[in-house]
Amino acid sequence: MADYTTNTGVMKREIFKFTQKISEGMARPFQKFAADVCYGAMASKSCLISEMAQALQEDTQKLPF
């Protein structure tokens, strides 16, 4: 049986290392934002902000449109 928690942790660490490289020299809040966007896109397999937030387990409300 595969250990999915370990696989997820390794993937998340690799994404954060990548975003650190591409956002080097930028302000820390932007670095965190870039890491969240990259991880959210990978975890949700979508480029929709609402699905990224859901993958990041953010406490958000969806507006009824």
C-alpha positions as CSV (number, residue, x, y, z in Angstrom):
1,M,0.0,0.0,0.0
2,A,1.4,3.4,-0.9
3,D,1.9,6.1,1.6
4,Y,0.0,9.0,0.1
5,T,0.7,11.4,3.0
6,T,4.4,11.1,2.3
7,N,3.9,11.5,-1.5
8,T,1.9,14.7,-0.9
9,G,4.5,16.1,1.4
10,V,7.3,15.5,-1.1
11,M,5.2,17.1,-3.9
12,K,4.4,20.1,-1.7
13,R,8.1,20.6,-0.7
14,E,9.2,20.4,-4.4
15,I,6.6,23.0,-5.4
16,F,7.8,25.3,-2.6
17,K,11.4,24.9,-3.6
18,F,10.5,25.7,-7.2
19,T,8.5,28.8,-6.3
20,Q,11.3,30.0,-4.1
21,K,13.6,29.9,-7.1
22,I,11.3,31.8,-9.4
23,S,10.3,34.4,-6.9
24,E,13.8,35.1,-5.5
25,G,14.3,38.8,-4.7
26,M,10.5,39.5,-4.3
27,A,8.7,40.4,-1.2
28,R,7.8,37.5,1.2
29,P,4.0,37.9,0.7
30,F,4.4,37.5,-3.0
31,Q,6.5,34.4,-2.5
32,K,3.8,32.9,-0.3
33,F,1.2,33.8,-2.9
34,A,3.2,32.3,-5.7
35,A,3.6,29.1,-3.7
36,D,-0.1,28.9,-2.9
37,V,-1.1,29.5,-6.5
38,C,1.3,26.8,-7.8
39,Y,0.3,24.3,-5.1
40,G,-3.4,25.0,-5.5
41,A,-3.3,24.6,-9.3
42,M,-1.4,21.3,-8.9
43,A,-3.6,19.9,-6.1
44,S,-6.9,20.9,-7.8
45,K,-5.8,20.2,-11.3
46,S,-7.6,23.4,-12.3
47,C,-6.8,27.0,-12.9
48,L,-10.1,28.2,-11.3
49,I,-9.4,30.3,-8.2
50,S,-12.4,28.8,-6.3
51,E,-11.1,25.3,-6.9
52,M,-7.6,26.3,-5.9
53,A,-8.9,27.7,-2.7
54,Q,-10.9,24.5,-2.0
55,A,-7.7,22.4,-2.6
56,L,-5.8,24.7,-0.2
57,Q,-8.7,24.2,2.3
58,E,-9.2,27.9,2.6
59,D,-12.2,29.1,4.5
60,T,-14.1,30.9,1.7
61,Q,-17.7,31.3,0.6
62,K,-18.7,30.9,-3.0
63,L,-20.9,33.6,-4.4
64,P,-24.1,32.5,-6.2
65,F,-23.8,33.6,-9.8
